[in-house]
Amino acid sequence: MNGTALAGIASIPWIVMPVLTAIRGQDSTSLDGESAEPPAQPPLVSIVVPARNEAGNIERCVRSILSSSYPHIEVIIVDDHSTDGTGDLARAIATEDPRVHIVENSLLPAGWFGKQWACQNGARAAKGEIICFADADTTQSSDLITRCVNAILRRNADLFSVAGRQEFGGFWEKLIQPQIFGFLIMRYGGTETVNNSRRVKDKIANGQCLLVRKDAYNALGGHELVRSHVADDMMMAQRFFAAGKNVVLETGINQLSTRMYTSLSELIHGWGKNVFAGGRDSVPMGWVGQLAFPFMLLLGPMIVFVPPFVLAAGVFTHLPHALMLWATITSIMLLLWWAAIYKLSEQSPFFALLSPVGALIVFYIFVRAVWRGSRVTWKDRDYLSA
């Protein structure tokens, strides 16, 4: 077999993976298809917002919730020992609107992550038949809750979550975030691919907007189910599904937006806490999968930056023709793939030219996460993830 044929064969994974990912990723259902009219007898929805040092976000988040067209809501803000004035801002809103209630979080017990404990205490105060857990860095459209409730009723969901639009402000967010979400699409596919899977490990949810039926939530123990898991939303979906509950994910690009991280440092620390310690819970094949997971995790970004680096090296050194041909084919495929991902993320497709740089940073995040293992640090607290 000549070098040209070998290069072609070696390039097949870079050609096949984007095509398969695009096919699987298109299998999604959107909240746009759900009714924006409240049901005839709308159940009370309790919206729990856990907040620890969210002074820059809490007012925007809560006011967007209060603008909801859904006629029957209460908002429970759990102030988790904030030191930046989050509680004062929340209490000021509560004086303006009787639908808003403030819960002062009690001391964090051993074995619990802070967010889970805040959600648990918020749920205890909730009166609604449906509880919506909403992150403080999210913004909700006026029709979000209405469409979610209609989706829950139509699909008979016990746990329902929304994959919304991600806001990217600075350069590093625009470069790195689409890559990480691109890897997530490669792993999970579209919402219906997730919903139709019969494997527990394929179930995910988005904790930025996660709704549960209160009776199912209480019957399973609430957030105690996932008290020591850093990826609490994914584990909640898996535990609900394993218990025979109906778990549903839909997209809500026009209904929910989130700006997760605002700097390169936050990106590194934020994804670093989730990607390995939490990602292990999505790995199939038992102990074999667990052993292979660190290597498979690091392989993802390497697939992105190795071919263009080989191609660049060939400009200055003499590399075999077959290797250069392989690097050329795979680099072109990667450029087209990432241009599509950046465009889908509402960013300039020209960011694809810098995708090797982004992949190097993602590789660093992943290496750092693997090295830290189960150790998680977030918002001045140290944890050990299960």
C-alpha positions in Angstrom: 0.0 0.0 0.0 1.5 3.4 -1.0 1.8 6.4 1.2 -1.1 8.2 -0.4 -3.5 5.4 0.4 -2.2 5.1 3.9 -2.7 8.9 4.4 -6.3 8.6 3.1 -7.1 5.6 5.4 -5.6 7.4 8.4 -7.7 10.5 7.7 -11.0 8.5 7.9 -11.7 9.2 11.6 -11.4 13.0 11.0 -13.9 12.7 8.1 -16.4 10.4 9.7 -16.6 11.9 13.2 -17.9 15.3 12.1 -20.4 13.8 9.8 -21.8 11.4 12.5 -21.8 14.2 15.1 -23.7 16.5 12.8 -26.3 13.7 12.2 -26.7 12.9 15.8 -26.7 16.6 16.9 -29.6 17.5 14.6 -32.0 15.1 16.4 -33.3 17.7 18.8 -36.6 19.2 20.1 -37.0 22.9 20.9 -39.2 24.7 23.3 -40.2 26.8 20.4 -42.5 23.9 19.5 -44.3 24.0 22.9 -47.3 26.1 23.6 -46.8 29.6 25.0 -50.3 29.6 26.5 -50.6 28.5 30.1 -52.6 25.4 30.7 -56.2 25.8 31.9 -55.3 25.0 35.5 -51.7 26.0 35.8 -49.9 24.3 38.7 -47.8 26.5 41.0 -44.2 26.5 40.0 -41.6 27.3 42.7 -38.4 28.7 41.1 -35.4 28.1 43.4 -32.3 30.3 42.8 -29.2 29.2 44.8 -26.9 32.2 45.1 -23.4 32.5 46.6 -21.6 35.7 45.8 -23.8 36.5 42.8 -24.1 40.3 43.2 -23.3 40.8 39.6 -26.0 38.5 38.4 -28.8 38.1 40.9 -30.9 41.1 40.0 -30.9 40.5 36.3 -31.8 36.8 36.9 -34.6 37.4 39.3 -36.2 40.2 37.4 -36.2 38.1 34.3 -38.0 35.4 36.2 -40.5 37.9 37.6 -41.3 39.0 34.0 -42.7 35.5 33.3 -46.1 35.3 31.6 -46.8 32.2 33.6 -49.6 33.2 36.1 -48.7 31.1 39.1 -45.1 31.3 40.3 -43.1 31.9 43.5 -39.4 32.7 43.6 -37.2 31.4 46.4 -33.7 32.9 46.5 -31.3 30.9 48.8 -28.5 33.2 50.0 -25.7 30.9 50.6 -23.5 32.9 53.0 -22.7 35.5 50.4 -20.2 38.2 51.3 -20.7 40.5 48.3 -24.1 41.9 49.0 -26.1 39.3 47.1 -28.5 38.9 50.0 -29.1 42.6 50.3 -30.0 42.8 46.6 -32.3 39.8 46.9 -34.1 41.2 50.0 -34.6 44.6 48.2 -36.4 42.7 45.3 -38.5 40.8 47.9 -39.8 44.0 49.3 -41.1 45.0 45.9 -42.7 41.7 44.9 -44.6 39.4 47.3 -43.8 36.4 45.1 -40.2 36.5 46.1 -39.0 34.8 49.3 -35.5 34.7 50.8 -34.0 31.7 52.5 -30.8 32.1 54.5 -28.9 28.9 53.9 -27.8 26.9 57.0 -24.3 25.8 57.6 -23.0 23.3 55.0 -23.0 19.8 56.4 -20.1 17.4 55.7 -20.3 15.5 52.5 -22.5 18.1 50.7 -21.6 20.4 47.8 -22.8 24.0 48.5 -25.1 24.3 45.5 -26.8 21.0 46.3 -27.4 22.0 49.9 -28.8 25.4 48.8 -31.1 23.7 46.4 -32.2 21.2 49.0 -33.1 24.0 51.5 -34.8 26.0 48.8 -36.9 23.0 47.8 -38.0 22.5 51.4 -39.5 26.0 51.4 -41.2 25.4 48.0 -45.0 25.1 47.8 -45.3 24.4 44.1 -46.2 21.1 42.5 -43.2 21.8 40.1 -39.9 23.1 41.3 -37.5 24.8 38.9 -33.9 25.1 39.9 -32.4 28.1 38.1 -28.7 29.3 38.2 -28.2 32.9 39.2 -26.2 33.6 36.0 -29.1 32.8 33.8 -31.7 35.0 32.1 -35.2 33.7 31.4 -37.6 34.8 28.7 -41.2 35.6 29.7 -42.5 32.4 28.0 -39.8 30.0 29.4 -41.8 28.7 32.4 -45.0 28.4 30.4 -43.4 26.4 27.6 -41.6 24.2 30.2 -44.8 23.4 32.1 -46.6 22.5 28.8 -43.6 20.3 27.8 -43.7 18.5 31.2 -47.4 17.9 30.9 -47.3 16.9 27.2 -44.3 14.5 27.7 -45.3 13.4 31.2 -41.8 14.3 32.4 -40.6 13.9 36.0 -37.4 15.7 35.4 -37.2 18.3 32.6 -34.3 20.5 31.7 -33.4 23.1 29.1 -30.2 23.5 27.1 -30.2 27.3 26.4 -28.0 29.8 24.6 -24.6 30.4 26.0 -23.4 34.0 26.1 -19.7 34.6 25.2 -18.4 38.0 26.1 -14.6 38.1 25.9 -12.1 36.6 23.4 -11.3 33.5 25.4 -14.9 32.7 26.0 -15.6 32.9 22.2 -12.6 30.8 21.4 -12.8 28.1 24.1 -16.5 27.7 25.0 -17.7 26.5 21.5 -15.0 23.9 21.5 -16.0 22.4 24.8 -19.7 22.4 23.8 -18.6 20.8 20.5 -17.0 18.0 22.4 -20.3 17.6 24.4 -22.3 17.3 21.2 -19.8 14.6 20.0 -20.4 12.7 23.2 -24.2 13.0 23.6 -25.7 14.2 20.3 -29.0 16.1 20.2 -31.7 16.2 22.8 -33.7 13.3 21.4 -30.6 11.2 21.1 -30.3 11.7 24.9 -34.0 11.2 25.6 -34.3 8.0 23.5 -31.2 6.3 24.9 -31.9 3.4 27.3 -28.5 3.6 28.9 -28.3 5.4 32.3 -24.8 6.8 31.4 -26.2 8.6 28.4 -28.6 10.7 30.5 -27.7 14.4 31.1 -29.5 17.5 32.3 -28.7 21.2 32.4 -28.7 22.5 36.0 -28.9 26.0 34.7 -32.7 25.4 34.3 -33.9 22.1 35.7 -37.5 21.3 36.6 -38.8 18.4 38.7 -42.2 17.2 39.9 -42.1 17.8 43.6 -43.6 14.4 44.5 -41.0 12.5 42.4 -38.2 14.7 43.8 -39.2 14.2 47.4 -39.8 10.5 46.9 -36.2 10.0 45.7 -34.7 12.1 48.5 -34.2 15.4 46.7 -30.7 16.7 46.2 -29.4 14.3 48.8 -29.3 11.9 45.8 -26.4 13.9 44.4 -25.1 15.7 47.4 -21.4 14.8 46.8 -21.3 14.8 42.9 -19.8 17.9 41.3 -22.0 17.3 38.1 -25.2 17.3 40.2 -27.5 17.9 37.2 -26.2 15.0 35.2 -26.3 12.7 38.2 -29.8 13.8 39.0 -30.9 12.9 35.5 -29.2 9.5 35.8 -30.6 8.8 39.3 -34.2 9.7 38.2 -33.9 7.6 35.1 -32.5 4.6 37.0 -35.5 4.9 39.4 -37.9 4.5 36.4 -38.7 8.2 36.1 -39.2 10.0 32.8 -36.2 12.3 32.1 -36.5 14.8 29.2 -34.2 17.4 27.7 -35.1 20.1 25.2 -33.3 23.1 23.7 -34.4 26.6 24.5 -32.1 28.9 22.7 -34.7 31.6 22.5 -35.9 31.1 26.1 -32.8 30.8 28.3 -29.4 32.4 28.2 -26.4 31.9 30.4 -22.9 33.5 30.7 -21.1 30.8 32.6 -17.6 32.3 32.8 -16.3 35.8 32.2 -12.5 35.3 32.0 -9.8 32.8 31.0 -9.2 32.1 34.7 -12.9 31.3 35.3 -12.9 29.1 32.3 -10.0 27.1 33.5 -11.3 26.7 37.0 -14.9 26.3 36.1 -14.5 23.5 33.5 -11.7 22.1 35.5 -14.0 21.3 38.4 -16.5 19.4 36.2 -14.9 17.8 33.2 -13.0 15.0 34.9 -14.5 14.6 38.4 -18.0 14.9 36.9 -17.3 13.4 33.5 -16.4 10.0 35.1 -20.1 9.5 35.9 -21.0 9.5 32.1 -18.4 6.8 31.2 -19.9 3.4 30.1 -18.2 0.0 30.2 -17.6 -0.2 34.0 -14.1 -0.3 35.3 -12.6 -0.6 31.8 -14.2 2.7 30.8 -13.0 4.3 34.0 -9.4 3.3 33.3 -9.6 4.6 29.8 -11.4 7.8 30.5 -8.4 10.0 31.3 -6.8 9.0 28.1 -10.0 9.4 26.0 -10.5 12.8 27.6 -7.1 14.1 26.6 -7.4 12.6 23.2 -10.2 14.9 22.3 -8.3 18.2 22.1 -5.2 16.3 20.8 -7.2 15.3 17.8 -7.7 19.0 17.1 -4.2 20.5 17.6 -1.9 17.7 16.4 -2.7 17.7 12.7 -2.2 21.5 12.1 1.0 21.4 14.3 2.3 18.6 12.1 1.4 20.6 9.0 3.2 23.7 10.4 6.2 21.6 11.3 6.4 20.3 7.8 7.0 23.8 6.5 10.3 24.0 8.4 11.4 20.3 8.4 11.4 17.5 6.0 8.5 15.2 6.8 7.4 12.1 4.9 5.0 12.9 2.1 2.3 10.5 3.5 2.4 12.3 6.9 2.1 15.7 5.3 -0.8 14.5 3.2 -2.5 13.2 6.3 -1.9 16.4 8.1 -3.3 18.4 5.2 -6.5 16.4 4.8 -7.3 16.3 8.5 -6.4 20.0 9.0 -8.9 21.0 6.3 -11.6 18.8 7.8 -11.0 20.3 11.2 -11.1 23.8 9.8 -14.5 23.2 8.2 -15.8 21.4 11.3 -14.8 24.1 13.7 -16.0 26.9 11.3 -19.5 25.2 11.5 -19.3 24.9 15.3 -18.3 28.5 15.8 -21.1 29.7 13.4 -23.6 27.5 15.2 -22.4 29.2 18.4 -23.1 32.6 16.9 -19.4 33.4 16.6 -17.3 34.3 13.6 -16.3 31.1 11.7 -12.9 32.7 11.4 -12.3 31.6 15.0 -11.7 28.2 13.4 -8.3 29.4 12.3 -7.4 29.7 16.0 -8.9 26.4 16.9 -5.5 24.7 17.5 -4.7 27.4 20.1 -8.1 26.9 21.7 -7.6 23.1 21.7 -4.2 23.5 23.5 -5.9 25.5 26.3 -8.7 22.9 26.5 -6.0 20.2 26.7 -4.4 22.1 29.6 -7.8 22.4 31.3 -8.3 18.6 30.9 -4.8 17.7 32.1 -5.2 19.9 35.2 -8.6 18.3 35.9 -7.2 14.8 35.6 -4.3 15.7 37.9 -6.8 17.1 40.5 -8.9 14.0 40.3 -11.8 14.1 42.8 -10.6 17.3 44.4 -12.8 20.3 43.6 -12.4 23.9 44.6 -15.2 26.4 43.8 -16.3 29.7 45.4 -13.8 29.4 48.3 -14.9 25.9 49.3 -13.0 22.7 48.9 -14.8 19.4 48.1 -14.1 15.8 47.3 -16.4 14.6 44.5 -17.8 11.1 44.7 
